[in-house]
Amino acid sequence: FGLEDGLADTTTWGEMAQRHPDLQIPEGTSPDQAFVQILDPATGTGTFLVEVIQIVYATMMDKWKKEGVRSEKGLKDCWNDYVPKYLLPRLHGYELMMAPYAIAHLKIGLKLYETGYRFERDERARVYLTNALEPVQDHSGKLGFAIPALAHESEAVNHVKLKQHFTVIIGNPPYSIKSGNLSERVRSMID
């Protein structure tokens, strides 16, 4: 698509539609939403998302230096402005198991810290505890009372699964079509 900044590019769907008249903006997608939306549907411990952060960081540092930002403070300020506005909202992951999910959050947080980013607002990495192969599910009645944090997580991922359109899918391919973590519904579709 000729996106100069690759994974770091912040061109919107509206801008892409102007450049490529045959490109249709998906129904329900704002023309102001960034075109490059990244998903790792089997995040595990976040290795691929961490690498995306490193690539985006290197791309933006090079770009800002070419634009004349020379001081360490200036580069750090640019990065700390970019991450919450343009990186975190475009970077998503789904993970089925709790332990790798927790590690993914830790690794992403550490990677961002290594790059000089400081979480100062109500932000989070958009890695969700969910099965990528399952459709949206309403857990509010089951989790809302007993485990409010998981109920909130379920609501957040449901919104993503319903409304988000991804243009970049990353990660390892599955090792077997007969994965041990498939639900009965998904197994019946494969058989």
VENSULTA-V455769 format. One record per residue. RES is the residue in one small letter. SS is DSSP state (helix for helix, strand for strand, loop for the rest). PSI is psi in degrees with one decimal (999 if undefined). OMEGA is omega as a letter, one per 30 degrees, with the letter a starting at -180 (none if undefined). Layout:
BEGIN
RES&SS&PSI&OMEGA ; RES&SS&PSI&OMEGA
END
This chain:
BEGIN
f&loop&2.9&l ; g&loop&32.4&l ; l&loop&110.4&a ; e&loop&-39.4&a ; d&loop&7.5&l ; g&helix&-128.9&a ; l&helix&-21.7&a ; a&helix&-6.0&a ; d&loop&138.2&a ; t&loop&15.5&l ; t&loop&138.1&a ; t&strand&166.7&l ; w&helix&-40.5&l ; g&helix&-44.1&l ; e&helix&-39.2&l ; m&helix&-39.4&l ; a&helix&-33.0&l ; q&helix&-39.5&a ; r&helix&-33.9&a ; h&loop&89.2&a ; p&loop&-23.5&l ; d&loop&-11.0&a ; l&loop&125.4&l ; q&loop&130.7&l ; i&loop&125.2&a ; p&loop&143.3&l ; e&loop&133.3&l ; g&loop&-3.4&l ; t&loop&129.2&l ; s&loop&137.6&l ; p&loop&-18.2&l ; d&loop&-6.7&a ; q&loop&142.0&l ; a&strand&138.1&a ; f&loop&-42.4&a ; v&loop&103.4&l ; q&loop&124.3&a ; i&strand&134.4&l ; l&strand&132.2&l ; d&strand&104.9&a ; p&loop&-10.1&l ; a&loop&70.1&a ; t&loop&-35.6&a ; g&loop&-129.8&a ; t&loop&10.6&l ; g&loop&15.2&a ; t&helix&-45.6&a ; f&helix&-37.9&l ; l&helix&-38.1&l ; v&helix&-40.6&l ; e&helix&-37.5&l ; v&helix&-43.9&l ; i&helix&-43.2&a ; q&helix&-42.5&l ; i&helix&-45.2&l ; v&helix&-43.7&l ; y&helix&-50.1&a ; a&helix&-41.8&l ; t&helix&-47.4&a ; m&helix&-37.0&l ; m&helix&-45.7&l ; d&helix&-44.6&a ; k&helix&-47.4&a ; w&helix&-36.6&l ; k&helix&-41.2&l ; k&helix&-29.4&l ; e&loop&-3.0&l ; g&loop&2.6&l ; v&loop&116.2&a ; r&loop&-33.6&a ; s&loop&150.4&l ; e&helix&-42.0&a ; k&helix&-42.1&l ; g&helix&-43.5&l ; l&helix&-42.4&l ; k&helix&-41.1&l ; d&helix&-43.1&l ; c&helix&-45.8&a ; w&helix&-43.6&a ; n&helix&-21.7&l ; d&helix&-39.3&a ; y&helix&-45.6&a ; v&helix&-54.3&a ; p&helix&-27.0&a ; k&helix&-39.2&a ; y&helix&-18.1&a ; l&helix&-60.7&a ; l&helix&-39.5&l ; p&helix&-13.8&a ; r&helix&-3.9&a ; l&strand&116.8&a ; h&strand&151.2&l ; g&strand&147.4&l ; y&strand&134.9&l ; e&strand&137.0&a ; l&loop&-34.3&a ; m&loop&142.0&a ; m&helix&-46.0&a ; a&helix&-53.0&l ; p&helix&-32.9&l ; y&helix&-47.4&l ; a&helix&-41.6&l ; i&helix&-39.1&l ; a&helix&-45.0&l ; h&helix&-42.6&l ; l&helix&-47.6&a ; k&helix&-40.1&l ; i&helix&-44.5&l ; g&helix&-43.3&l ; l&helix&-40.9&l ; k&helix&-45.4&l ; l&helix&-39.6&l ; y&helix&-43.3&l ; e&helix&-33.0&a ; t&loop&-5.3&l ; g&loop&3.7&l ; y&loop&141.6&l ; r&loop&117.6&l ; f&loop&116.5&a ; e&loop&-9.6&a ; r&loop&-176.1&l ; d&loop&78.7&a ; e&loop&162.6&l ; r&loop&155.7&l ; a&loop&138.8&a ; r&strand&59.7&l ; v&strand&125.6&a ; y&strand&144.5&l ; l&strand&98.9&a ; t&loop&162.1&l ; n&loop&115.8&a ; a&loop&-23.4&a ; l&loop&-9.2&a ; e&loop&144.4&l ; p&loop&177.4&l ; v&loop&136.9&l ; q&loop&143.5&l ; d&loop&105.6&l ; h&loop&6.1&a ; s&helix&-42.4&a ; g&helix&-31.0&a ; k&helix&-38.4&a ; l&helix&-23.2&a ; g&loop&-41.1&a ; f&loop&-47.9&a ; a&loop&-42.7&a ; i&loop&78.4&a ; p&helix&-34.7&a ; a&helix&-41.1&l ; l&helix&-31.5&l ; a&helix&-42.0&l ; h&helix&-42.4&l ; e&helix&-42.6&l ; s&helix&-42.5&l ; e&helix&-42.2&a ; a&helix&-46.0&a ; v&helix&-32.3&l ; n&helix&-42.0&l ; h&helix&-44.7&l ; v&helix&-47.0&a ; k&helix&-32.5&a ; l&helix&-37.2&a ; k&helix&-22.6&a ; q&loop&137.4&l ; h&loop&120.0&a ; f&loop&139.1&l ; t&loop&-15.0&l ; v&strand&119.8&l ; i&strand&127.3&a ; i&strand&166.1&l ; g&loop&179.3&l ; n&loop&146.3&l ; p&loop&156.6&l ; p&loop&150.0&a ; y&loop&-27.9&a ; s&loop&141.9&l ; i&loop&-20.6&l ; k&loop&57.3&l ; s&loop&146.6&a ; g&loop&-11.6&a ; n&loop&17.8&l ; l&loop&143.6&l ; s&loop&165.8&l ; e&helix&-38.6&l ; r&helix&-46.2&a ; v&helix&-39.5&l ; r&helix&-41.0&a ; s&helix&-27.9&l ; m&helix&-30.1&a ; i&helix&-39.4&a ; d&loop&999&none
END
